[in-house]
Amino acid sequence: MSERPVAVRRGVRLRRTVGFCRKEILQILRDPSSIALALVMPVLLTFLFGYGVSLDARNVPIGVVLDDPDGPARELMARLAGSPQFEVVSASSTQAAESLLRDRSVEAVLHVRREFDAPTAAVVGPRIQLLLDGVDSNRARLIGSYVDRTVARWLESRRARGENVRGPVATAVAHTWFNPALRSTDFLVPGLVALV
């Protein structure tokens, strides 16, 4: 007796679904523009997202600061310059590079310290520092991974030549310039104001 109501409910749901499908088919046949919409939109969206929209980062302006411009880090700068992902902008100091980052002239800054090859005990602070413009967090993450991959390949090529290279041991330390308190309302409200 308890199975019959379940079967009846399934039958009612099936009849409602069939009725709904019949109504939608009649509506589509009544309005020819909806047929065109149903056929043209998927093709248009496939073309648009397949060829028109690209989330790849190409020709990213990156500021590079080399404390020792004649040292082995020059090869890293050449690798970045030879990559299709980056357009290298040389900066004379970290202050100049940070100014470029604030002015949005570059989207990232790579600072290679003079003692990045020194033994671990001799170095205080980061050996290689990467600053990213986090306005678009997805793009910043993508640029960060591109730089990380380029640095890793550079270090690997140095190891292959027999050089004693440490790394890539990296510790990410995030410094938020816009919203140092990391209050979510300070992130959300400017976006809402832009929408309104």
Summary of the structure (lengths in Angstrom):
residues: 196
radius of gyration: 27.8
end to end distance: 57.4
largest distance: 88.3
contacts: 447
relative contact order: 0.09
helix: 55%
strand: 11%
